[in-house]
Amino acid sequence: MSELVLEGRDLSKAYDGVTVVEAVNVSVAAGEICAVIGENGAGKSTLMNILAGVVRPDAGQIRLRGALIELRAPRKAAEAGIAIVHQELQLVPLQSVADNLMLVRPPGARRVGSDGRPAERTGGRSYHRGSRAETNFVRSMLDRVGLKVDPSAPVSELSTAQCQLLEIAKALAMDAQVIIFDEPTAALLPTEGERLLTLIEGLRADGKAILYISHALDEILRIADRISVLRDHGSRKKYQYDLLGMNSRLDSLQAAILLVKFKHLEAHAQARRRNAERYRRLFRQAGLEKLVVLPVQPEGLHHVYNQFVIRTPQRDQLREHLRNRGIPTEIYYPFPLHLQPAFAGLGYHPGAFPESEEASRQVLALPVFPQMTEEQQKIVVDGTADFFSGSSKDQAEV
């Protein structure tokens, strides 16, 4: 897997006490299309606007190639190489195509050579309005997206599909490495949408990191390398079940994800098993076997390792320690099944299944994604060892 370019960690946003996005994690790598899907009102557009600097989060972090950044405004995001193609196009109708395209170039944009190609990044502008360099640059950007229009024509004369292409050209003009698409085909005819999807696939081939919001599952199945589902605004209450039953829309979203994953299922399963064995070796080498309980691998069986779950009575403190080091973990089942609201009618009370209840307070899932490297796993294990080393010192001092 390529380098992660953009990460949002535990992003939250509320308006007047109403939670719109709650503790959401999202990431995208270079040369990857990550689709973000969910029901209307799930917070998808708000999440994308946070990543594009349009909306400031109430909590959480945004990291660009691992470095913490603060996006106080869209201009800051543009300077960082992040662009968004909004569902409602952000164009000035009475301005020309060239004027709209050049409006987005920040002071730190790449220099433009006489051939119209971007040169190395500098701190200032090097073009002059109406110059040959600017004209060549504009035409080169329009050619990249296949937009065959007169650069001097007013945007008001363009079709919806042409305006969409101009928005993408604007993103390329600001040298964006991350491009966010919010329902880009919603207002297009099928043939226009097909051309747009082909263009987006070309951007992926060029190494761009793409976040793609759409309700059209056929589009997602065609272009997405990975899918993130946003449910209930990302609420951490997603593992509490009040009712028995099913959500047919959610089932269709899960089916879409599986259809994408099936192509890579066996390779990913093998990679996860490899990572699990590597975790075991690293935990043994760090002398942590007596401090954490590792997953058991029954003889003759092959675990998929969708999660690599360790167990420790100091679960919550360890999780906070790893979190402070930038290491994501998850607690997938914080409530034992018999205490879920959906099963209240069975009459079980706390203490009915003590082992299950104790496990729910101690289990912690470590990252084990297929593309994980040994160096990344060592960072997780070293962080865990550092936590227990500090805990031992604290106990000795007491």
N, C-alpha and C positions, 0 to 999 in steps of 0.2 A: 504494500500500500504506500502511496506517496505521502509526503509530509503533510500533517494537518496544518492548514493555513489559518482557519478561523474557528474559534471555539467560544461558545457561550456557556457559562457555568452558573447554575442555580439562579437564572435570571427571573426576576419578579417585577410585576407592575400592577398597581391598583389605581383606580380613579374614584375619588369620593368614597373610599371604603369598599368599593367593588373590585374584587380581584379579577384581573384580565389574564395575567400570566403569573404562574406560581412555581418557583424553583425549577425552571426548565433548563435542560442541558441539550445543546445542539452543536454539531461540528461538521466541517467539510474539509476535504483534502484537495490538493492540487490534482487536476485531471479527473475530478469526480463530480457526479451529479447526485446530490442528496435531495430527495423529495420530502417535503414536509406536508403531511396530510392530517385531516381531522374535520370534525363537523363544523358547520357555520357557527361562529361565536366561540370557537375553541381557543382563540388567541393567536392564530397563525400570523396574521398581518401585523399585529402588535409586536410579536416576537421579531419579525423581519425588520420592522421599523427601528427596534432597539439596536439590532446589529448594524443598521445603516446610519445610526446617529440621529435619526429623525425623532425618536422618543428616548428619553433618559430613563433607565431602569431604577426602581426603588432599591433593589438589592441584586447582588450577583457580580460576576466578572466577565469581561470580554478579553480574549487573548488572541493575538495575531502572531502566528508562528511561535507560540509559547510565551511571548512577552505580554505582560498585562498592559492594556491600553484603555484610555477613557475617551469615549466618543461624545463630546459635548454638543456636537452639531453635525449636520450632513457634510459640511466642508471638511471637518476633521476625518470623517469616514472616507471621503474622497481622497484626501491626502494620504490616508493609510492604504488606499487601493481597493476600497469597498464601494460598490455601486449597486443601486437598486432600480429595477425597472418596475415602476408602480402599475397597479391595475388601472388607476386613473393617470393617464399620461401627463408628464410634467414638461410640457412644451409651451412656447410662447407663439401663438398662432400668427401674429402679425409680423414676427421676425422671420428672417430667411432661414433656410436649412443650415447654411454655414454659421450664421449667428447663433442659432440654438446649439449647434455642436460645439462651438468654441466657448460658449458661456461656462461650460463645466470644467474647463482646464484650470486647475488651481495653480497658485504661484510656484509650487514645487513640481509642476508637470515636467515631463521629459522635454528636452530641447528638440526642435524640429529642424532637420537638415534641409538642404535645398531640394532633395528628392522627395520630401514629404514624409520620410521615415523618422520615427522617434529615435533620438540619440540618447546618450547617458543622462541620468536624472541630475538636475541642478536645482538651485534655489530660486531661480527667476525665470521669467518668460524670455523667449528669444525670437518670437515671431512679431511681425507687424501686420496690423489689420489690412487686408487687401493685398498683401504681398504674395509673391509667387510661392514662397514656402508655405504660407497658410493655405493657399488654394490647393497646392499639391497634397498637403496633409488632409484637408477636408475630403478631397476626392479619394484618397487612399482609404480613409475610414468608411466612406460610403461604399467603396468597392468591396471592402472586407465583409460587409453585411448584405451585399447584393442589391443595394438601393440605387436604382437608375433614375435619378432626378437631377434637375438643375440646382446646384448649390445656392443660387441666388433666388430661387423660388420661395415665396412665403409658405410657411408650414400649413397655413389654412387651406392650401390647394392640394395637400397630400391626403391619401386615403388612410383609413385606420391602420391597415396593415403596413403602409409605408411609414406612418408615425411610430409604429412599434419598432420597425427596423432602425429608425432614427434614434430612438431611445437606446437601443443596443449600441449603435455607433457612438453615442455619447459616452457610454461606459468604456468602450475601447479607447476613445479619445483621451480619457483621463487615466489610461493605462491601468484599469482595474484588474486586479488578480482574483477578486471575489465578486461574482455578479449574482444578485438575488432577483429572481423572477416571481412576481406575484400575479398569478392567474393570467399569464401572458396571452393565452389563446382564447380567452373568454369572449372577446368581441370580434373574433376573426372567422372567416369562412373556413370550411374544412381544408380546402387546397392551400389557403394562406397559412393555416395552422401547421400543416404538414411541412411547408417550407421553413417556418420558424423553428420547428423541432429539429430539422436537419441542420439549421444554423447553430442551434444550441449544442448539438452533438459535435459540431465542428469546433466550437469554443472549448468543449471538454478535451478534444484531441490536441488543442493548442496549449493545454495545461491549466486552463482556468478552473477555479473552484466554483461550482454552481450550486446554489440553493434554489429549489424549484417548488413553488406552491401551486397546487392544482386540485380540482375536484374530479378531473377526468382520469379515471383509473387506466384507460387504455393508453393515454399519454405516459403516465407514470411507469407502467409496465414496459413501455418501449424504451424509455431513455434513462430511468433511474438505476444507479449502481447500488443505492442504499435508500431506505425509507425510514423516516422518523414519524411516529404517530403522536399527535398532540391531543390528549384527552383531558377534559375537565380543566382546561387551562394549565395542565401540567401538575395539578394538585397532588400533593403527597398522600392524600386520602384515597388514592386509587386502589389500594389493597384492602379497603374496608368495603364489605358487600352488605348492602341493606336488603336486597331482594334477590330471590332466585329467579332465573330467567335468562334471556339473551337479548342482545342488541343487534338487530339484523344489519344495520349500517356498519357497526364495528366489525361484524363478521366479514363483511365484504372488504373492509380495509385490511383485516388480517389475511384474507385470501390473496389480496394484491401483494402484500409483503412476501407471502410464501412463494408466490409465482416468481418473484424476483430472486429469492434466496435459493430456490430449488436448483438453479443452474450451478450454484457453487456449494451445494450442501455437503457432498462427500469431502471435497477439499477443505472446507471450513471445519468439518468434524475432525478430520485428521490433524489439522493445525491446532484445534482446541485441546485434543489429547496430548499433543506434543507440548503445548504450553502448560498443561496440568502436570505432566511429568517433570517439566523444568521447574515449576513452582515447588514441587516436592523436594527436588534436589537442592534448590536454593534455600528452602526453609531448614533442611537438614544441615547444610553447610553453615547456616547462621545460628545453629543450636537452639532453634525455636520449637522443636517437636514437643517439648513438655509444657510449653506456654500456650500453644494454640492447637486445636484439634483440626487435622486436615481431612479432606474427603477420603472415604474409603473406596478403593477400587476392587470390587469382588473379582475373584479369580475366574477367568473364562468369559467375563462380560466386558463390553466396551461402552464406557460412559461417553455421552456426547459432550459433557462439560459446557452446557449453555451458561452455567454459572460455576465459578470456583469458590465454594463457600467454606470459610473457616469458622471456628467456634471458640469464643473466649468470654469469660465473665466480664472482662473489661471492654466489651464490644464498643460501647458508645464513646468511651474515652479514646480508644484506638482510632475509631472512625474520625473523630474530631482532629486527632493528631495527623492522620493521613490527609485529611481535607486541607489542613493548614499548609501542607507540603504540595498542594495541587494534585493530589492523587484521588481520583473519584472512586467511591465505593457505593454499595446499595444495600438496603435492607428490603428484600422483596416481600417477606411475609412477617410483618411485625406483630400480627395478631393470630394466635392459633385458630384453627378452623372452628372448633366448638364454641368459641367466644365471638364469632362474627355475628353481627345483627341479623343476618339472613337466617341463622340457625337458632335464634333465641327461643323459638317455639319448642325446641327439643329439651329445654329445661336444664342445660348444663350451666355450671357456675365455676368461677375461678377455683382452681384446685382439683377439678375433676380429672384432668390429665396433666399431672405436674411435670412430667418429662417434656411433653409438647410445649407447655408454657415456659419452661426454663429455656428450651432451645430457641423459642421465639425471641427471647431477650439476649441471646448470645451469638446468633448467626450473623455473619457479615460476608457479602459477596465481593470478591476482588475482581478487578478488570481482567478479562481473559479472552479478549476479542482475537479472531484468527490471525490478524496481521501483527500481533504484539511481538516485539523483539525481546531477546534475552536481556538486553540492557534495560528496557522498560520494566521488565519483571523484577530485575535486581533492584531497581529504584523502589518498587513496592515493598520488597522483602527487607531492604535496608531501612526503609521508613518504619516498618513494623518492629525490627530489631532495635532501632533507636528508641521507640516508644517503651518497649519492655525494659531496656537498659535504664531509661530514666525512671520508670516505675520502681525498679529494684533499688535505685539510689534513694528515692523518696522514702521507701519503706525502711531502708537501713537507717536513714536520718531520724525517722520517727522512733 
